[in-house]
Structures are given as structure tokens and as C-alpha cells.
């Protein structure tokens, strides 16, 4: 097995465990076991769980960059761009469910580090704002509201999953998953309606 294959195997194992247990509850030994390697080799590739998590975050967050390009594609009608972006944004989160909670934790712990990780992944929200405003024919303030509303509507059901499942679905995980199924269309409808009323 090449070094690149070993590293990817570690990242896949870490992503799986971070999604299942969260970063805080995941131990390096568990990641090594899941990857089928010893802990010493894991530490050779990634010195700490934080470094491993940051690498996993950058890899996952990097997938958002091409999705963001959809919003600025003038060849597509605005409604189509919004629907595509929301659909693909949710797809990225579905494959990396640890992302929303980690972002919320990092916002409180070290927002500067979070911003650095975003920009090193090829995404700078400061640069996106004027481009998006021009692309959708709105002011930067309206473009910011669009981004804020979209992120909130997409992310909260994932961050709030334990509470939502416990309070509204009496612990029924399947009922929670059913809730998520129609979110793409419902969020897109709401955002498009809001934009039309501005």
C-alpha cells in the first residue's frame, strides 16, 4: 500500500468515526483500529487528533468550493442556481455530518482558526459576497442575508439532531431522517420566495 493510500484510508476511517461519535468522543486508537493500522503509524501520518480533524475538515470543506460556483453561473436562471446550490450543499453535509457541529464548536473556540481553514480550502466568504451580489442582481447586504438564511436553514437540523429527534420524534432516528429528505425542495422554495419579496 502506498503512503497516499494509507493516508486516505486513515482519513476515511476518521471521517466515519467523526460522523458517528463527533470529534470529542473519538479516540486516536479507534481511528487506527478502523483503518487497520497501529497507533504509531497513525501518529506518523497525523501527529494529533486535532491535525487529523483539520485535514478531514479541509478535504470535506474543499468540496463546497465548486458548489459555490453554481450561484455565480450567469448561464443558469437564478432559481435553478439556488436549487442546485442548496441540493449540492446538503449533499456535502450528508456525506460529512460532523462538519456542522465542528463549525459551531470552532466558531466559539477559535473563529480565526476556522476562517484560516476555510481559506486554505479555497473558500473565502469575504471574496464571495460582492461576486454573489452582482450575480443575483442584489446588494451585498441582500446577498449576505441570502447566504446567512441558507446556511441557517440547511445546517440547524444537523446541529440540532439530538434535540429534534428526542423532543419531536421520541428518539425515532428514522423519523428524523425522513424529515431531512424533503429539505432540499422546502429550503429552496423558501429562499426563492424571500428573494422575490425583497
C-alpha positions in Angstrom: 0.0 0.0 0.0 1.4 3.4 -1.0 1.7 6.3 1.5 -1.1 8.1 -0.3 -3.4 5.1 0.0 -2.6 4.7 3.7 -3.3 8.4 4.3 -6.6 8.2 2.5 -7.5 5.0 4.5 -6.9 6.9 7.7 -9.0 9.9 6.5 -11.9 7.6 5.6 -11.7 5.9 9.0 -11.6 9.3 10.8 -14.5 10.7 8.8 -16.6 7.7 9.6 -15.9 7.9 13.3 -16.2 11.7 13.5 -19.7 11.3 11.9 -20.7 8.6 14.3 -19.3 10.0 17.5 -18.1 13.5 17.0 -14.5 14.7 17.4 -14.5 14.9 21.2 -15.6 11.3 21.7 -13.4 9.7 19.1 -10.0 8.4 20.2 -6.9 8.0 18.1 -6.8 4.3 18.9 -10.3 3.9 17.5 -9.2 5.6 14.2 -6.2 3.3 14.0 -8.3 0.2 14.6 -10.9 1.4 12.0 -8.1 2.0 9.4 -6.5 -1.4 10.2 -3.1 0.1 11.2 -1.3 0.6 14.5 -1.4 3.8 16.5 2.3 4.6 15.9 1.7 4.6 12.2 -1.4 6.8 12.6 0.8 9.3 14.6 3.4 9.2 11.9 0.8 10.5 9.4 -1.1 12.8 11.8 0.5 14.0 15.0 -2.7 14.7 16.8 -6.4 14.2 16.6 -6.8 18.0 16.0 -4.5 17.8 13.0 -6.3 14.9 11.6 -9.6 16.6 12.1 -8.4 19.8 10.4 -7.2 17.8 7.5 -10.5 16.0 7.2 -12.4 19.3 7.6 -10.3 20.9 4.8 -10.9 17.9 2.5 -14.7 18.0 3.1 -15.0 21.8 3.0 -13.0 21.8 -0.2 -15.9 20.0 -1.9 -18.1 23.1 -1.2 -16.0 25.4 -3.3 -17.2 24.1 -6.7 -20.8 24.1 -5.4 -20.5 27.8 -4.6 -19.6 28.5 -8.3 -23.1 27.4 -9.2 -24.5 30.6 -7.6 -22.4 32.8 -9.8 -23.1 31.0 -13.0 -25.0 33.6 -15.1 -25.8 30.9 -17.8 -28.4 29.4 -15.5 -31.6 31.1 -14.2 -31.3 32.4 -10.6 -33.9 29.9 -9.3 -32.1 27.0 -10.9 -28.8 28.2 -9.4 -30.3 28.4 -5.9 -31.9 24.9 -6.2 -28.7 23.4 -7.4 -26.6 25.1 -4.7 -28.9 24.0 -1.9 -29.1 20.5 -3.2 -25.3 20.1 -3.5 -24.7 21.9 -0.2 -26.9 19.4 1.6 -25.2 16.5 -0.3 -21.8 17.6 1.1 -23.2 17.8 4.6 -24.9 14.4 4.3 -21.5 12.9 3.4 -19.8 14.8 6.2 -22.3 15.1 9.1 -19.5 16.0 11.5 -19.0 19.4 9.7 -21.9 21.5 11.1 -21.2 20.7 14.8 -17.5 21.1 14.3 -18.0 24.5 12.7 -20.3 25.6 15.6 -17.7 24.5 18.1 -14.9 26.2 16.3 -16.9 29.4 16.0 -16.9 29.6 19.8 -13.4 28.2 20.3 -11.3 29.9 17.7 -13.0 31.7 14.8 -9.7 32.9 13.4 -8.5 29.3 13.0 -11.8 28.3 11.4 -11.5 31.2 8.9 -7.9 30.1 8.1 -9.1 26.5 7.5 -11.8 27.8 5.2 -9.5 30.0 3.1 -6.9 27.2 2.9 -9.6 25.0 1.4 -10.1 27.6 -1.3 -13.1 29.4 0.1 -13.1 32.9 1.3 -16.6 34.3 2.2 -15.3 37.9 2.0 -14.5 37.4 -1.6 -17.7 35.6 -2.4 -20.0 38.3 -1.2 -19.6 41.0 -3.9 -19.4 38.4 -6.7 -22.6 36.8 -5.4 -24.4 40.2 -5.1 -23.6 41.0 -8.7 -24.5 37.6 -9.9 -28.0 37.7 -8.4 -28.6 41.4 -9.0 -28.9 42.3 -5.3 -27.0 44.4 -2.9 -24.2 42.9 -0.8 -26.4 43.2 2.2 -29.1 41.2 0.5 -26.6 38.7 -0.7 -25.3 38.3 2.8 -28.9 37.7 4.0 -29.3 35.0 1.3 -26.1 33.2 2.5 -27.0 33.6 6.2 -30.6 32.3 5.7 -29.5 29.4 3.5 -26.7 28.3 5.9 -29.1 28.5 8.9 -31.9 26.5 7.2 -29.5 23.8 5.9 -27.3 23.5 9.0 -29.6 23.7 12.0 -31.4 20.4 11.5 -28.0 18.6 11.6 -26.7 20.6 14.6 -30.0 20.1 16.4 -30.4 16.5 15.5 -30.2 15.1 19.1 -32.8 17.6 20.4 -35.1 17.3 17.4 -35.0 13.5 17.5 -35.6 13.4 21.2 -38.3 16.1 21.5 -40.3 15.8 18.3 -39.7 12.1 17.3 -39.4 10.4 20.7 -35.9 9.1 19.8 -37.0 7.7 16.4 -34.0 8.1 14.1 -35.9 7.1 11.0 -38.5 9.8 11.6 -35.6 12.3 11.8 -34.1 11.0 8.6 -37.5 11.3 6.9 -37.6 14.9 7.9 -34.3 15.6 6.1 -35.5 14.0 2.8 -37.7 16.9 1.7 -35.5 19.7 3.0 -33.8 20.5 -0.3 -37.0 21.5 -2.0 -38.6 23.2 1.0 -35.5 25.3 1.7 -35.1 26.3 -2.0 -38.8 27.3 -2.2 -38.5 29.4 0.9 -35.2 31.2 -0.2 -36.6 31.9 -3.7 -39.8 33.2 -2.2 -37.8 35.5 0.1 -35.7 36.8 -2.8 -38.8 37.6 -4.9 -40.2 39.6 -2.0 -37.1 41.7 -1.5 
